[in-house]
Amino acid sequence: RNRRRAVVPAAIAEMVNKDGLKRLDRAKVARLAERYDVPPELFEEQLRGVYARFLGALVDDEEVEPSDVSKLAALRRGLGLGWKE
């Protein structure tokens, strides 16, 4: 069960690779919790972790472009995260 739960971030990455950040579907992402039997609290934590890794990569990049900020916003929306997460 824990192994299946650990797959969620990889499943999100696969969705992004397939559809792109701007087409990341909040409803499809939300269905991953049920598919992999992840409790709501842990699922939210995983979503925040995915977002934090992407944000960290942007911060580490010395040549951040305005389009990168748009991608970050698209990821936040696609994950269903609000501004306070």
N, CA, C and O of each residue as an XYZ file, in Angstrom:
340
protein
N       0.836     -1.195      0.000
C       0.000      0.000      0.000
C       0.880      1.258      0.000
O       0.629      2.179     -0.776
N       1.899      1.307      0.854
C       2.776      2.479      0.890
C       3.516      2.664     -0.421
O       3.751      3.790     -0.860
N       3.879      1.560     -1.038
C       4.579      1.636     -2.324
C       3.679      2.264     -3.389
O       4.130      3.084     -4.189
N       2.406      1.873     -3.390
C       1.453      2.455     -4.349
C       1.291      3.950     -4.087
O       1.191      4.736     -5.029
N       1.265      4.341     -2.833
C       1.105      5.756     -2.492
C       2.291      6.576     -2.957
O       2.138      7.740     -3.328
N       3.461      5.985     -2.939
C       4.667      6.696     -3.349
C       4.708      6.967     -4.848
O       5.556      7.726     -5.317
N       3.806      6.357     -5.599
C       3.788      6.489     -7.048
C       3.138      7.804     -7.494
O       3.332      8.222     -8.636
N       2.385      8.452     -6.634
C       1.629      9.643     -7.021
C       2.506     10.726     -7.671
O       2.155     11.197     -8.753
N       3.620     11.140     -7.068
C       4.432     12.173     -7.735
C       4.906     11.743     -9.127
O       4.938     12.557    -10.050
N       5.270     10.477     -9.276
C       5.693      9.984    -10.595
C       4.525      9.993    -11.576
O       4.706     10.293    -12.756
N       3.341      9.669    -11.098
C       2.157      9.682    -11.967
C       1.857     11.107    -12.431
O       1.471     11.319    -13.581
N       2.031     12.071    -11.548
C       1.830     13.474    -11.927
C       2.864     13.888    -12.968
O       2.531     14.552    -13.950
N       4.113     13.497    -12.753
C       5.172     13.820    -13.712
C       4.854     13.220    -15.082
O       5.090     13.850    -16.113
N       4.322     12.012    -15.086
C       3.947     11.369    -16.346
C       2.832     12.149    -17.046
O       2.860     12.321    -18.264
N       1.857     12.619    -16.273
C       0.772     13.421    -16.841
C       1.315     14.705    -17.457
O       0.891     15.108    -18.540
N       2.253     15.345    -16.763
C       2.852     16.579    -17.261
C       3.631     16.300    -18.540
O       3.533     17.059    -19.503
N       4.399     15.222    -18.555
C       5.158     14.870    -19.760
C       4.241     14.594    -20.941
O       4.560     14.945    -22.077
N       3.115     13.973    -20.675
C       2.190     13.605    -21.745
C       1.405     14.812    -22.251
O       1.303     15.026    -23.459
N       0.849     15.599    -21.331
C      -0.083     16.667    -21.707
C       0.499     18.070    -21.609
O      -0.060     19.009    -22.175
N       1.613     18.227    -20.899
C       2.188     19.552    -20.669
C       1.587     20.192    -19.421
O       0.496     19.827    -18.984
N       2.305     21.137    -18.867
C       1.859     21.798    -17.638
C       0.540     22.536    -17.824
O      -0.323     22.497    -16.947
N       0.383     23.197    -18.943
C      -0.817     24.015    -19.138
C      -2.072     23.189    -19.337
O      -3.181     23.709    -19.213
N      -1.916     21.906    -19.644
C      -3.079     21.031    -19.836
C      -3.255     20.052    -18.686
O      -4.057     19.122    -18.772
N      -2.509     20.260    -17.616
C      -2.645     19.392    -16.448
C      -4.048     19.576    -15.874
O      -4.437     20.686    -15.510
N      -4.792     18.495    -15.797
C      -6.198     18.523    -15.410
C      -6.347     18.255    -13.912
O      -5.984     17.188    -13.415
N      -6.886     19.244    -13.210
C      -7.064     19.150    -11.760
C      -7.896     17.919    -11.380
O      -7.581     17.243    -10.401
N      -8.935     17.628    -12.130
C      -9.796     16.479    -11.818
C      -9.043     15.160    -11.991
O      -9.192     14.249    -11.176
N      -8.243     15.055    -13.041
C      -7.456     13.831    -13.255
C      -6.428     13.661    -12.146
O      -6.205     12.554    -11.656
N      -5.807     14.766    -11.756
C      -4.834     14.704    -10.661
C      -5.537     14.241     -9.387
O      -5.017     13.384     -8.673
N      -6.701     14.795     -9.097
C      -7.436     14.442     -7.878
C      -7.801     12.952     -7.858
O      -7.819     12.333     -6.794
N      -8.089     12.381     -9.026
C      -8.448     10.958     -9.090
C      -7.270     10.041     -8.726
O      -7.474      8.870     -8.406
N      -6.062     10.561     -8.775
C      -4.907      9.742     -8.400
C      -4.976      9.313     -6.940
O      -4.509      8.230     -6.587
N      -5.556     10.157     -6.090
C      -5.667      9.811     -4.667
C      -6.465      8.522     -4.491
O      -6.075      7.642     -3.724
N      -7.568      8.420     -5.198
C      -8.395      7.217     -5.106
C      -7.708      6.032     -5.785
O      -7.703      4.915     -5.267
N      -7.141      6.296     -6.936
C      -6.494      5.216     -7.701
C      -5.383      4.537     -6.904
O      -5.227      3.317     -6.951
N      -4.609      5.346     -6.169
C      -3.484      4.803     -5.414
C      -3.755      4.708     -3.915
O      -2.837      4.489     -3.125
N      -5.034      4.876     -3.526
C      -5.464      4.716     -2.137
C      -4.651      5.602     -1.182
O      -4.091      5.128     -0.194
N      -4.603      6.882     -1.500
C      -3.848      7.844     -0.694
C      -4.830      8.686      0.125
O      -5.729      9.302     -0.447
N      -4.677      8.722      1.444
C      -5.557      9.549      2.270
C      -5.412     11.036      1.903
O      -4.345     11.460      1.460
N      -6.468     11.815      2.084
C      -6.455     13.225      1.675
C      -5.279     14.038      2.221
O      -4.686     14.826      1.484
N      -4.936     13.865      3.479
C      -3.833     14.647      4.061
C      -2.509     14.334      3.381
O      -1.736     15.236      3.059
N      -2.255     13.049      3.167
C      -1.011     12.630      2.509
C      -0.997     13.083      1.052
O       0.042     13.485      0.530
N      -2.154     13.015      0.402
C      -2.236     13.437     -0.996
C      -1.904     14.918     -1.127
O      -1.141     15.306     -2.011
N      -2.469     15.745     -0.256
C      -2.162     17.185     -0.273
C      -0.671     17.421     -0.045
O      -0.061     18.278     -0.684
N      -0.105     16.664      0.857
C       1.337     16.774      1.123
C       2.145     16.424     -0.124
O       3.135     17.087     -0.434
N       1.724     15.387     -0.834
C       2.419     14.987     -2.053
C       2.295     16.060     -3.130
O       3.264     16.352     -3.831
N       1.109     16.645     -3.263
C       0.921     17.715     -4.244
C       1.825     18.901     -3.925
O       2.470     19.457     -4.814
N       1.867     19.284     -2.655
C       2.738     20.396     -2.259
C       4.207     20.059     -2.515
O       5.000     20.935     -2.861
N       4.563     18.783     -2.344
C       5.930     18.351     -2.602
C       6.307     18.470     -4.071
O       7.408     18.909     -4.401
N       5.393     18.079     -4.952
C       5.629     18.213     -6.391
C       5.829     19.681     -6.752
O       6.753     20.030     -7.486
N       4.959     20.528     -6.233
C       5.045     21.966     -6.498
C       6.361     22.540     -5.949
O       7.018     23.344     -6.610
N       6.732     22.122     -4.747
C       7.963     22.622     -4.117
C       9.196     22.223     -4.917
O      10.133     23.012     -5.043
N       9.205     21.010     -5.459
C      10.358     20.582     -6.266
C      10.476     21.424     -7.528
O      11.577     21.817     -7.915
N       9.354     21.701     -8.165
C       9.372     22.525     -9.373
C       9.828     23.941     -9.030
O      10.650     24.522     -9.738
N       9.296     24.490     -7.951
C       9.690     25.826     -7.510
C      11.182     25.862     -7.170
O      11.877     26.816     -7.521
N      11.665     24.839     -6.495
C      13.077     24.764     -6.151
C      13.966     24.739     -7.382
O      15.028     25.361     -7.402
N      13.534     24.023     -8.403
C      14.305     23.980     -9.647
C      14.352     25.360    -10.292
O      15.378     25.747    -10.851
N      13.248     26.105    -10.218
C      13.242     27.462    -10.775
C      14.166     28.389     -9.994
O      14.885     29.199    -10.578
N      14.142     28.266     -8.698
C      14.975     29.124     -7.851
C      16.459     28.853     -8.115
O      17.275     29.775     -8.107
N      16.799     27.589     -8.346
C      18.186     27.220     -8.609
C      18.662     27.628    -10.003
O      19.864     27.724    -10.248
N      17.720     27.868    -10.911
C      18.060     28.251    -12.273
C      18.408     29.739    -12.324
O      17.604     30.584    -11.931
N      19.584     30.046    -12.800
C      20.028     31.441    -12.856
C      19.380     32.229    -13.991
O      19.461     33.457    -14.018
N      18.749     31.542    -14.913
C      18.166     32.218    -16.072
C      16.663     31.949    -16.150
O      16.172     31.405    -17.139
N      15.946     32.332    -15.105
C      14.499     32.142    -15.076
C      13.850     33.102    -16.064
O      14.139     34.299    -16.073
N      12.984     32.565    -16.880
C      12.257     33.340    -17.884
C      10.842     33.617    -17.390
O      10.324     32.873    -16.557
N      10.213     34.670    -17.889
C       8.813     34.924    -17.517
C       7.900     33.726    -17.801
O       6.938     33.489    -17.071
N       8.201     32.980    -18.855
C       7.380     31.807    -19.176
C       7.481     30.738    -18.088
O       6.553     29.950    -17.906
N       8.601     30.709    -17.367
C       8.754     29.757    -16.270
C       7.782     30.067    -15.137
O       7.249     29.159    -14.499
N       7.559     31.346    -14.894
C       6.613     31.749    -13.856
C       5.197     31.337    -14.273
O       4.400     30.918    -13.434
N       4.889     31.455    -15.553
C       3.589     31.011    -16.062
C       3.430     29.505    -15.894
O       2.345     29.025    -15.567
N       4.498     28.770    -16.116
C       4.461     27.323    -15.944
C       4.204     26.965    -14.483
O       3.456     26.035    -14.181
N       4.828     27.707    -13.593
C       4.633     27.486    -12.166
C       3.167     27.700    -11.787
O       2.593     26.911    -11.037
N       2.568     28.769    -12.307
C       1.156     29.046    -12.044
C       0.270     27.946    -12.633
O      -0.716     27.547    -12.012
N       0.613     27.456    -13.818
C      -0.165     26.381    -14.446
C      -0.083     25.105    -13.617
O      -1.076     24.395    -13.462
N       1.085     24.821    -13.092
C       1.250     23.639    -12.245
C       0.404     23.778    -10.990
O      -0.276     22.831    -10.596
N       0.438     24.933    -10.363
C      -0.349     25.168     -9.145
C      -1.830     24.937     -9.422
O      -2.516     24.262     -8.654
N      -2.312     25.497    -10.517
C      -3.726     25.315    -10.876
C      -4.032     23.847    -11.174
O      -5.033     23.309    -10.702
N      -3.174     23.208    -11.950
C      -3.388     21.803    -12.323
C      -3.390     20.871    -11.143
O      -4.085     19.855    -11.143
N      -2.613     21.214    -10.131
C      -2.580     20.405     -8.913
C      -3.751     20.715     -7.990
O      -4.030     19.975     -7.047
N      -4.431     21.823     -8.276
C      -5.555     22.216     -7.430
C      -5.122     22.896     -6.158
O      -5.868     22.915     -5.179
N      -3.920     23.461     -6.153
C      -3.413     24.153     -4.971
C      -3.806     25.622     -5.015
O      -3.811     26.245     -6.076
N      -4.130     26.159     -3.864
C      -4.411     27.587     -3.765
C      -3.132     28.345     -3.493
O      -2.053     27.755     -3.441
N      -3.242     29.622     -3.324
C      -2.050     30.451     -3.081
C      -1.464     30.225     -1.701
O      -0.287     30.519     -1.487
N      -2.229     29.721     -0.770
C      -1.742     29.555      0.600
C      -1.049     28.225      0.831
O      -0.454     28.032      1.891
N      -1.103     27.294     -0.126
C      -0.480     25.985      0.063
C       1.002     26.063     -0.009
O       1.681     25.045      0.130
